[in-house]
Amino acid sequence: MCSSDLNAVLVDTLTKSITKYMEACLEFRRLQCKELVQTDKLAAVRQLTTLFDAYNTPEHGLDTADGEGYVTMIEFTFLFSLIWSIGASLDDDSRKKFDSFLREMDSRFPPNDTVYEYWIDAKKKTWESWESKLSVYRPPPDMPFFKILVPTVDTVRTKSVALTCIQVFKHTLIVGNVGVGKTMVAQAALESLPEGRSSMIINFSAQTSSNSLQGTIEGKLEKRSKGVFAPAGGKKMIVYIDDFNMPQKSVFGFMPPLELLKLWSDNGFWYDRGKQEVKYIRDMQLLATMAPPGGGRNAFSQRVMSVFAVLNMTNPSDTQLKRIYSTLLHNKLSEFDDELKPLADPVTAATIELYFNIAEELLPTPAKSHYLFNTRDLAKVIQGVMQATRQYYDSKESLLQLWCHECFRIFGDRMWDMDDKSWLQAQLDAKLQNILASSWSALFEPFERSEEHTSELQSP
């Protein structure tokens, strides 16, 4: 085939795919699905075309020499780009609906899990599970707990798609609930940047102003020519912004730092505040992370959101949580006595089950507005257990006592209602009996107040 014929094949296949899927998927998303943060319809279409262009290379399996296989790979690549554009911002429940909808339109997806669990293997020309990209992970010794990133399906796929967007110079925004690991995935992506790229990290807060943001970024730039500034060393710079929606709104309802970035993104310049002259900023790109509005975080205009390719990092599933924390505990307990080594999996399972019970039962109320639990609390319990040393924890009972202590320290210390504390103790007792082959009474002696102490508590 000549190049014009091959272009005709690409155009014809894409036209059919767009006609079949595009409008139907956009309408289904609008009517049946919920997004963690609302995105613009046109921005989702631009995200799809950006991703397809990025994957339209022989390295990604779209080789014109493949004949019929070339058409199949165009269709698969379009579907993958569709999933990670129109379907990228959907929440957990809506992803299941979107999965069923896509499977009704195309039966070539693997039968297990959702369509979000698969990527296209360029060599095999077929769908492969993201799970296949995971390997056994051992955290480096002496690495701080908060820097450990155990690879999971969600971290691997989010990082992979984000890096693809970065490589084609598309501004990228990763959204997700508190504690899902957005910041760590973004930082891992920065560490994987190709040669010729540099990065800088900015943490937004309620006090961030457009003036301070402009000054921070300009401090990393050098003058190329009159009115033109760019990163030092001829590199292209990724500006990573954490807590993107934290700045305070102005009296007019917008966020000045975000509007400054919108001005630059649309026009390629902002203004010198002293000389009132145009300053062109070259070779700069944005990567940002944020949680949904609420708790000091603000909603912002679709005008700003439309600048980005939006990826929702969903809450980790039970399987992913078990993989993360059992990996850490297995690594820690490998140094301990044989009696303690098998406890990694049951302690992990008990902690995860306890966390979900607390998150479902102890919901925030006007009197208990601080009852907000997320996966960071779960991580803190595991982190506390990992403080154990072989010198002081040489029996199963001592380690389980530490685990109970950490659960009360993280969850119980937030509870001012004694009924809630009693409920937490009952939950711990149930987990000890059902999962850890122990009990509360076997680990702790009953606490009895003296009569003198009781009378002091009762006296006015």
C-alpha positions as CSV (number, residue, x, y, z in Angstrom):
1,M,0.0,0.0,0.0
2,C,1.2,3.5,-0.7
3,S,1.1,6.2,2.0
4,S,-2.1,7.8,0.6
5,D,-3.9,4.4,0.9
6,L,-2.6,3.9,4.4
7,N,-3.8,7.4,5.4
8,A,-7.1,6.5,3.9
9,V,-7.3,3.4,6.0
10,L,-6.5,5.4,9.2
11,V,-9.0,8.1,8.3
12,D,-11.7,5.6,7.4
13,T,-11.2,3.5,10.6
14,L,-11.1,6.6,12.8
15,T,-14.2,8.0,11.2
16,K,-16.2,4.8,11.8
17,S,-14.9,4.6,15.4
18,I,-15.8,8.3,16.1
19,T,-19.3,7.8,14.6
20,K,-19.9,4.7,16.6
21,Y,-18.6,5.7,20.0
22,M,-18.0,9.4,20.5
23,E,-21.5,11.0,20.8
24,A,-22.9,7.9,22.5
25,C,-20.2,7.8,25.2
26,L,-20.4,11.6,25.8
27,E,-24.2,11.3,26.3
28,F,-23.9,8.3,28.5
29,R,-21.4,10.1,30.7
30,R,-23.6,13.1,30.9
31,L,-26.8,11.3,31.8
32,Q,-25.7,8.2,33.7
33,C,-22.3,8.9,35.3
34,K,-20.7,11.1,38.0
35,E,-17.3,12.7,37.8
36,L,-15.2,13.4,40.8
37,V,-14.7,16.9,39.4
38,Q,-16.8,18.0,36.5
39,T,-14.9,18.3,33.1
40,D,-15.8,20.0,29.9
41,K,-17.1,17.9,27.0
42,L,-14.9,19.5,24.4
43,A,-11.8,19.2,26.7
44,A,-12.5,15.4,27.0
45,V,-12.6,15.2,23.2
46,R,-9.3,17.1,22.9
47,Q,-7.8,14.7,25.5
48,L,-8.9,11.7,23.4
49,T,-7.2,13.1,20.2
50,T,-4.1,14.0,22.2
51,L,-3.7,10.5,23.5
52,F,-4.5,8.9,20.2
53,D,-1.8,11.0,18.5
54,A,0.7,10.0,21.2
55,Y,0.0,6.3,20.8
56,N,-0.1,6.4,16.9
57,T,3.4,5.2,16.5
58,P,5.0,1.8,15.5
59,E,6.4,1.6,19.1
60,H,2.9,1.4,20.4
61,G,1.8,-1.2,17.8
62,L,0.4,0.9,15.0
63,D,2.6,-0.3,12.2
64,T,1.3,0.2,8.7
65,A,3.1,-3.0,7.6
66,D,0.6,-5.2,9.6
67,G,-2.2,-5.2,7.1
68,E,-5.4,-6.2,8.8
69,G,-3.7,-6.0,12.2
70,Y,-3.2,-2.3,11.6
71,V,-6.9,-1.7,11.5
72,T,-7.5,-3.7,14.7
73,M,-4.7,-1.8,16.5
74,I,-6.3,1.6,15.3
75,E,-9.6,0.5,16.9
76,F,-8.0,-0.8,20.1
77,T,-5.9,2.4,20.4
78,F,-9.0,4.5,19.9
79,L,-10.8,2.6,22.6
80,F,-7.9,2.9,25.0
81,S,-7.8,6.6,24.4
82,L,-11.6,6.9,24.8
83,I,-11.4,5.1,28.2
84,W,-8.7,7.5,29.4
85,S,-10.3,10.7,28.2
86,I,-14.1,10.6,28.3
87,G,-14.0,7.9,31.0
88,A,-10.9,9.1,32.9
89,S,-12.7,11.5,35.3
90,L,-15.4,9.1,36.4
91,D,-15.8,7.9,40.0
92,D,-15.7,4.2,41.0
93,D,-19.4,3.4,40.6
94,S,-19.6,5.3,37.3
95,R,-16.6,3.4,35.9
96,K,-18.5,0.1,36.4
97,K,-21.4,1.6,34.4
98,F,-19.1,2.9,31.7
99,D,-17.5,-0.5,31.5
100,S,-20.8,-2.3,30.9
101,F,-21.7,0.3,28.3
102,L,-18.5,-0.2,26.3
103,R,-18.7,-3.9,26.5
104,E,-22.2,-3.8,24.9
105,M,-20.7,-1.8,22.0
106,D,-17.5,-3.9,21.6
107,S,-17.2,-7.5,22.8
108,R,-13.4,-7.8,22.3
109,F,-12.5,-6.7,25.8
110,P,-11.2,-9.5,28.1
111,P,-14.1,-10.8,30.3
112,N,-12.6,-10.2,33.7
113,D,-12.5,-6.9,35.7
114,T,-13.4,-3.6,34.0
115,V,-12.0,-2.1,30.8
116,Y,-9.9,0.2,33.0
117,E,-7.8,-2.8,34.1
118,Y,-6.2,-3.3,30.6
119,W,-3.6,-1.8,28.3
120,I,-2.6,-2.6,24.8
121,D,0.4,-4.9,24.3
122,A,2.2,-3.6,21.2
123,K,3.9,-6.9,20.6
124,K,1.0,-9.3,21.1
125,K,-1.5,-6.8,19.5
126,T,-4.0,-7.5,22.2
127,W,-5.3,-6.4,25.6
128,E,-3.2,-7.2,28.6
129,S,-3.9,-6.7,32.3
130,W,-2.1,-3.8,34.1
131,E,-1.5,-6.5,36.8
132,S,1.1,-8.0,34.4
133,K,3.3,-4.9,34.8
134,L,3.6,-5.4,38.6
135,S,6.5,-7.2,40.1
136,V,7.6,-8.2,43.6
137,Y,8.5,-5.0,45.4
138,R,10.9,-4.6,48.3
139,P,11.2,-1.1,49.8
140,P,14.8,0.2,49.9
141,P,16.3,0.0,53.4
142,D,16.1,3.2,55.5
143,M,13.6,4.8,53.1
144,P,11.2,7.0,55.1
145,F,7.7,5.6,55.3
146,F,6.0,8.5,53.6
147,K,8.2,8.1,50.5
148,I,7.5,4.4,49.9
149,L,5.3,3.9,46.9
150,V,4.3,0.2,46.5
151,P,3.3,-0.2,42.8
152,T,-0.4,-1.1,42.3
153,V,-2.6,-1.3,39.3
154,D,-3.9,2.2,40.0
155,T,-0.5,3.8,40.5
156,V,1.0,2.1,37.4
157,R,-1.8,3.0,35.0
158,T,-2.2,6.6,36.3
159,K,1.6,7.1,36.0
160,S,1.7,5.6,32.5
161,V,-1.1,7.7,31.1
162,A,0.2,10.9,32.8
163,L,3.7,10.3,31.4
164,T,2.2,9.9,27.9
165,C,0.4,13.3,28.3
166,I,3.6,14.9,29.6
167,Q,5.6,13.5,26.7
168,V,3.3,15.2,24.2
169,F,3.3,18.5,26.2
170,K,-0.3,18.2,27.4
171,H,-0.9,19.9,30.8
172,T,-2.1,17.1,33.2
173,L,-4.3,17.2,36.3
174,I,-4.6,14.2,38.6
175,V,-7.6,14.3,40.9
176,G,-8.6,11.9,43.7
177,N,-9.8,11.7,47.2
178,V,-7.4,12.5,50.1
179,G,-4.9,9.7,50.8
180,V,-5.1,7.8,47.5
181,G,-1.5,8.6,46.5
182,K,-1.8,11.4,43.9
183,T,1.2,13.3,45.0
184,M,3.5,10.2,45.1
185,V,2.4,9.1,41.6
186,A,3.1,12.6,40.3
187,Q,6.5,12.7,41.9
188,A,7.2,9.2,40.5
189,A,6.3,10.5,37.1
190,L,8.7,13.4,37.5
191,E,11.5,11.0,38.4
192,S,10.8,9.1,35.2
193,L,11.1,12.1,32.9
194,P,13.3,11.7,29.8
195,E,16.5,13.5,29.2
196,G,16.1,17.2,28.5
197,R,13.3,17.7,31.0
198,S,13.6,19.4,34.4
199,S,11.0,19.9,37.1
200,M,10.1,22.2,40.0
201,I,7.5,21.5,42.8
202,I,5.1,24.2,44.1
203,N,2.7,23.5,47.0
204,F,-0.4,25.7,46.9
205,S,-2.0,26.9,50.1
206,A,-4.8,29.4,51.0
207,Q,-2.2,32.1,51.1
208,T,-0.8,31.5,47.6
209,S,-1.2,34.6,45.4
210,S,-0.6,35.1,41.7
211,N,2.3,37.4,42.5
212,S,4.1,34.8,44.7
213,L,3.4,32.1,42.1
214,Q,4.8,34.3,39.2
215,G,7.9,35.1,41.3
216,T,8.5,31.5,42.2
217,I,8.4,30.3,38.6
218,E,10.4,33.2,37.2
219,G,13.1,32.4,39.7
220,K,13.7,29.1,37.7
221,L,13.8,30.8,34.3
222,E,16.5,32.6,32.4
223,K,16.3,35.2,29.7
224,R,16.7,33.9,26.2
225,S,16.1,37.1,24.3
226,K,14.2,40.4,24.8
227,G,11.0,39.6,26.5
228,V,11.4,35.8,26.2
229,F,12.2,33.6,29.2
230,A,12.7,29.8,29.4
231,P,14.2,27.2,31.8
232,A,17.9,27.1,32.4
233,G,20.2,24.9,30.3
234,G,17.9,24.7,27.3
235,K,15.6,22.2,29.0
236,K,11.9,21.9,29.1
237,M,10.5,22.3,32.6
238,I,7.5,20.6,34.2
239,V,6.0,22.7,37.0
240,Y,4.3,20.3,39.4
241,I,1.6,22.0,41.6
242,D,0.2,20.1,44.6
243,D,-3.2,21.1,46.1
244,F,-4.1,22.9,43.0
245,N,-7.5,24.1,44.3
246,M,-6.3,25.4,47.7
247,P,-5.8,29.2,46.9
248,Q,-8.4,31.5,48.4
249,K,-11.0,32.9,46.0
250,S,-11.0,36.7,45.4
251,V,-14.1,38.8,46.1
252,F,-15.1,38.3,42.5
253,G,-15.1,34.5,42.9
254,F,-12.0,33.4,41.0
255,M,-8.5,32.2,42.1
256,P,-5.8,34.6,40.9
257,P,-3.0,32.0,40.7
258,L,-5.1,29.8,38.5
259,E,-6.1,32.7,36.3
260,L,-2.4,33.6,35.8
261,L,-1.7,30.1,34.6
262,K,-4.8,30.2,32.3
263,L,-3.5,33.5,30.8
264,W,-0.1,31.9,30.2
265,S,-1.6,28.7,28.8
266,D,-3.8,30.4,26.3
267,N,-1.4,33.1,25.2
268,G,2.1,32.0,26.1
269,F,2.9,35.1,28.2
270,W,2.1,37.0,31.3
271,Y,3.1,40.6,32.3
272,D,6.1,42.0,34.1
273,R,4.5,43.5,37.1
274,G,7.1,46.3,37.4
275,K,7.5,47.4,33.8
276,Q,4.0,46.4,32.6
277,E,5.6,44.6,29.6
278,V,4.8,41.3,28.1
279,K,7.0,38.4,29.2
280,Y,6.9,35.3,27.0
281,I,7.4,32.0,28.9
282,R,8.7,29.2,26.7
283,D,9.2,25.4,27.2
284,M,7.1,25.1,30.4
285,Q,4.4,22.6,31.1
286,L,2.0,22.0,34.0
287,L,1.4,18.9,36.1
288,A,-1.0,19.3,39.0
289,T,-2.8,17.2,41.7
290,M,-5.8,18.0,43.8
291,A,-8.6,16.5,45.9
292,P,-12.3,17.4,45.2
293,P,-13.7,20.7,46.6
294,G,-14.4,20.8,50.3
295,G,-12.5,21.2,53.5
296,G,-10.7,24.3,52.4
297,R,-10.4,23.3,48.8
298,N,-12.4,25.3,46.3
299,A,-14.3,24.6,43.1
300,F,-13.0,26.6,40.1
301,S,-14.1,27.5,36.6
302,Q,-14.4,25.1,33.7
303,R,-12.3,27.6,31.8
304,V,-9.3,26.6,33.9
305,M,-10.1,22.9,34.0
306,S,-10.3,22.8,30.1
307,V,-6.6,23.5,29.9
308,F,-5.8,20.0,31.4
309,A,-6.0,16.4,30.6
310,V,-7.9,15.1,33.7
311,L,-7.2,11.7,35.3
312,N,-9.1,10.5,38.3
313,M,-7.1,8.3,40.7
314,T,-9.8,6.2,42.3
315,N,-9.8,4.8,45.8
316,P,-7.7,1.7,46.2
317,S,-9.6,-1.6,46.1
318,D,-9.3,-4.1,48.9
319,T,-6.9,-6.1,46.8
320,Q,-4.6,-3.1,46.2
321,L,-4.7,-2.1,49.9
322,K,-3.7,-5.6,50.9
323,R,-0.9,-5.6,48.3
324,I,0.5,-2.3,49.6
325,Y,0.5,-2.9,53.3
326,S,1.2,-6.7,53.4
327,T,4.3,-5.9,51.2
328,L,5.5,-3.4,53.8
329,L,4.7,-5.7,56.8
330,H,6.2,-8.8,55.2
331,N,9.4,-6.8,54.6
332,K,9.5,-5.6,58.2
333,L,8.6,-8.9,59.9
334,S,11.2,-10.8,57.8
335,E,13.7,-9.7,60.5
336,F,11.7,-11.0,63.4
337,D,11.2,-14.4,65.0
338,D,9.4,-17.2,63.1
339,E,6.4,-16.8,65.4
340,L,5.8,-13.3,64.1
341,K,6.6,-13.7,60.4
342,P,3.1,-15.1,59.4
343,L,1.3,-12.2,61.0
344,A,1.8,-9.8,58.1
345,D,-1.2,-10.9,56.1
346,P,-3.7,-11.3,59.0
347,V,-2.7,-7.9,60.6
348,T,-3.1,-6.2,57.2
349,A,-6.5,-7.9,56.6
350,A,-7.7,-7.0,60.1
351,T,-6.6,-3.3,59.7
352,I,-8.3,-2.9,56.4
353,E,-11.5,-4.5,57.6
354,L,-11.5,-2.3,60.7
355,Y,-10.9,0.8,58.6
356,F,-13.8,0.1,56.3
357,N,-16.1,-0.6,59.3
358,I,-15.1,2.7,60.9
359,A,-15.6,4.7,57.6
360,E,-19.0,3.2,57.1
361,E,-20.3,3.3,60.7
362,L,-18.8,6.5,62.2
363,L,-19.9,9.1,59.8
364,P,-19.5,12.8,60.5
365,T,-22.4,14.6,62.2
366,P,-22.8,18.2,63.4
367,A,-21.6,17.1,66.9
368,K,-18.8,14.9,65.4
369,S,-17.8,16.8,62.3
370,H,-14.2,15.7,62.7
371,Y,-15.1,12.0,62.1
372,L,-13.5,12.1,58.7
373,F,-11.4,8.9,58.0
374,N,-9.4,8.2,54.9
375,T,-6.7,5.8,53.8
376,R,-4.0,8.0,55.4
377,D,-5.3,6.8,58.8
378,L,-5.0,3.2,57.6
379,A,-1.4,3.9,56.6
380,K,-0.6,5.5,60.0
381,V,-1.7,2.3,61.8
382,I,0.6,0.2,59.6
383,Q,3.4,2.8,60.1
384,G,3.0,2.5,63.9
385,V,3.2,-1.3,63.8
386,M,6.3,-0.9,61.7
387,Q,8.0,1.0,64.5
388,A,8.4,-2.4,66.3
389,T,11.9,-3.6,66.9
390,R,13.0,-7.2,67.3
391,Q,14.5,-6.4,70.7
392,Y,11.2,-5.5,72.4
393,Y,8.6,-7.4,70.3
394,D,9.4,-11.1,70.4
395,S,6.0,-12.7,70.8
396,K,2.7,-12.6,69.0
397,E,0.9,-11.1,72.0
398,S,3.3,-8.1,72.2
399,L,2.9,-7.3,68.5
400,L,-0.9,-7.6,68.7
401,Q,-0.9,-5.3,71.7
402,L,1.0,-2.8,69.7
403,W,-1.5,-3.1,66.8
404,C,-4.4,-2.5,69.2
405,H,-2.6,0.5,70.7
406,E,-2.0,2.0,67.2
407,C,-5.6,1.5,66.2
408,F,-6.7,3.4,69.4
409,R,-4.1,6.0,68.8
410,I,-5.2,6.8,65.2
411,F,-8.9,6.1,65.4
412,G,-9.8,6.1,69.1
413,D,-8.1,9.4,70.0
414,R,-10.5,11.1,67.6
415,M,-13.5,9.8,69.5
416,W,-14.8,11.9,72.4
417,D,-17.9,9.8,72.8
418,M,-17.3,6.8,75.2
419,D,-19.9,4.7,73.4
420,D,-17.8,5.1,70.2
421,K,-14.7,4.0,72.1
422,S,-16.5,1.0,73.4
423,W,-17.7,0.2,69.9
424,L,-14.1,0.4,68.6
425,Q,-12.9,-1.9,71.4
426,A,-15.7,-4.4,70.4
427,Q,-14.6,-4.2,66.8
428,L,-11.0,-4.8,67.7
429,D,-12.0,-7.8,69.8
430,A,-14.0,-9.2,66.9
431,K,-11.0,-8.8,64.5
432,L,-8.7,-10.4,67.1
433,Q,-11.0,-13.4,67.4
434,N,-12.0,-13.9,63.8
435,I,-8.7,-13.1,62.0
436,L,-5.8,-13.1,64.5
437,A,-6.7,-16.1,66.7
438,S,-6.6,-14.0,69.9
439,S,-8.9,-11.8,71.9
440,W,-9.0,-8.5,73.8
441,S,-9.2,-10.3,77.2
442,A,-6.2,-12.4,76.3
443,L,-4.1,-9.4,75.6
444,F,-5.2,-6.9,78.2
445,E,-6.2,-7.1,81.8
446,P,-9.5,-5.4,82.7
447,F,-9.1,-1.8,83.8
448,E,-10.7,-1.2,87.2
449,R,-10.9,2.3,88.7
450,S,-10.4,2.6,92.5
451,E,-13.3,3.8,94.6
452,E,-11.4,6.9,95.4
453,H,-10.8,7.7,91.8
454,T,-14.4,7.0,90.9
455,S,-15.6,9.4,93.6
456,E,-13.3,12.1,92.4
457,L,-14.7,11.8,88.8
458,Q,-18.3,12.0,90.1
459,S,-17.7,14.9,92.4
460,P,-18.7,18.4,91.0
